[in-house]
Amino acid sequence: MILICLCFINYPLPSKASPLEYEEPIASKQIPEAPLANWDMLFFNNGNTIKSSTTTTAASPIKFSYPKFDQSQLNNLKSIRSTTTTKIHSGKYYVSGEFLGKLEIYVDNKLFFKDEAISTSKKIKKSILITELLNKSTSRDIHTIQLVHSNFQSIPTLNFTLKPIQQTVNLNERDISYNWGYYSPIGQAFDFFHLNFIHSSMYKQGDYFATLYTEDLASIFFDEQKILESNPTSTNMLNNAVIENVSVGEHIVKTDYADSNGGEAAIHSAITPFSNWVAYYFNNTSSIGLPVSKQVITSQSPNILLKANNESSSTIPSVVAKNYYSARYITYKRLPAGTYHLEYKSGEGVGVWLDGKQIAYEWKDGKKPLRKLSVNVSDDTLYSNSKDIHQLTVRTYNRKSPQDLFVSFKPSIESPVTQIKTIVIDPGHGGKDTGAIGIGGLKEKDVVLDVSQRVETLFNDLTPYNVYLTRSKDIFIPLDQRPALAISKKAHAFVSIHANAGSSSASGLETYYYGIKSSAINKTNINAAKTNYPTFFSKESSITSVLEPTASKTNPYITDSKTLANFIQKRMVASYQLQDRGAKHGNFQVIRSNNLPAVLTELGFITNKNDANKLGSPYWRQIAAEAIYMGILDFFESKGSDVSSYRLY
């Protein structure tokens, strides 16, 4: 049996909240009129303004032509500059028209078109991608177009049209995300069009939630049963529903949409399992109006966990202004009554709501430290059928780039003292020892310090474990002091983080564990080390002792070190998407001279273009840190520790 609950949530606005500290999260409906383009026209004679005028045209699409001139206006006229600043949705547009004379077209102060027609007119046929204005202090959809027209011989002739390249629509989509603005899809009427989506796919058994965002009339049917319907007369554009106990097998989802209001047209919908997040993105910092895009963020964590990053390599849709936008994230989860632990942070404003009730917010600008608080979850939910189903909503805005968003919500469980682990993370090199220098001057010592600090943050934020770095800034640390720190802290794991170097074609990931007897040196490992660190041996550093053949200390934890190396290597390959060069023996001093499970992991080749692009990316550095973090947890779990509540996925 499938149980369905419709969810319409009103979020209370705290009293005396300033706009900077709080932004109302309700999906409020605003139906603006179609925008107009007001043109300012300046008439010049040899650089001197002789006249000004204004004219108004439609802005969806923009169609501009000169008003009728009388002869007095043409006397001494040499050029005309026509400028408009109006709302234009991001997307691809056709630019067409016709002119006589010399014409320059500027879009957001950048020259887009320049040509001259001397005796006969020329036609304009080009396309342009209108994107967000990254430094715009207001809406990113406000753009400026300027037409500079000169060298016309008699009466100025100019026609200009900016029209969107209309989207095609896939009516077989399961998750729908379209924002047509003031236009319509290909093959549909300009206003008041209808679309019928239908999709059949396999579902796993479990609980799902449906979400629908539109200001028009729309309905979602699950196996012919209506589960959601929008209300075009309501001020609330966001509606959600819970679908309990979905059986394994094929199910049919139908979505009917009607552009019932005219004006702006958009629909975003999804049906996704509990614990996944649906993200709605807006082209402003207050989540006003219709989203420009939607995204389903999958989660494999046993708890509620949200991680989002807006760096250029991230998975946020390209139409979203990554340094000027807001987002609304929604998820559902079965939560037994009890005390839960909420942790959250964001570069800028962030708010958290549980079942429509605000439980946390930080709306001030500036980098936020991790916030931690306890939340009591009761059986007083939004649902009449199952009292343990709860909705969690997160709102954030961003005016800077990049930023990381992190929200964790899990049961409050005190870990036994015997379960508290200690980890030492070793960022290789530092100070005068730069390590390898790669493409674009990228320094190994800088890359590995950043990744190591990200690993440290993950352990501090998500676990009760103790974590130490051998260096937390750009300083030189002798090799013998690195394992010595781990031994003095009685660490349960030591991970040295490096970046590889070699020929420009060499690529991939590898992780080393000590496995060479003190009486012999494996030539393969010597050669591997020379390939990995071709610059080490010419540096004034203690790196040359990496291959010291007569070490007085040898790590007895070979089997455990190999297990740790395999776990980290497996996680890195799965997440970082580079070639798997394997977990292998290595005779490096930092792992050989340790007295605990110890590995040295190589994040990729800093001398390879593809690898270096990832090593230089904050997004991919975070991916590497998470893989190392998860690999260490896998190792602890293999030794009998319960790490289920600490996992990212």
Secondary structure, DSSP 8 states (H G I E B T S, - for coil): --EEEEE-------TT--TTT----S-B-------EEEEEEEEEETTEEEEEEEEEEEBTTEEEE-----HHHHTT--EEEEEEEEE--SEEEEEEEEEEEEEEEEETTEEEEEEEEEEEEEEEEEEEEE---TT-SS-TTEEEEEEEEE--SSS-EEEEEEEE------TT-SSEEEEEETS--TTS-SSS-EEEEEEEEEE-SEEEEEEEE-SSEEEEEETTEEEEE--TTSSB-EEEEEEEEE-SEEEEEEEEEE--S-SSEEEEEEEEETT-EEEEEESSSS--S--SEEEEE----SSEEEEEE-STTSSS-TTS-TTSEEEEEEEEEE--SEEEEEEEE-SS-EEEEETTEEEEEE-SSS----EEEEEEE-S--S-SS-TTEEEEEEEEEESSSS-EEEEEEEE-----GGG--EEEEEE--BTTB---B-GGG-BHHHHHHHHHHHHHHHHHHH-S-EEEES-SSS----TTHHHHHHHHTT-SEEEEEEEE---TT---EEEEE----TT---HHHHHHHHHH-TTGGGSSSGGGGGG-SS-S---S-HHHHHHHHHHHHHHHHHHH---EEEEEE---HHHHT-SS-EEEEEEEETTSHHHHHHHT-HHHHHHHHHHHHHHHHHHHHHTT---GGG---
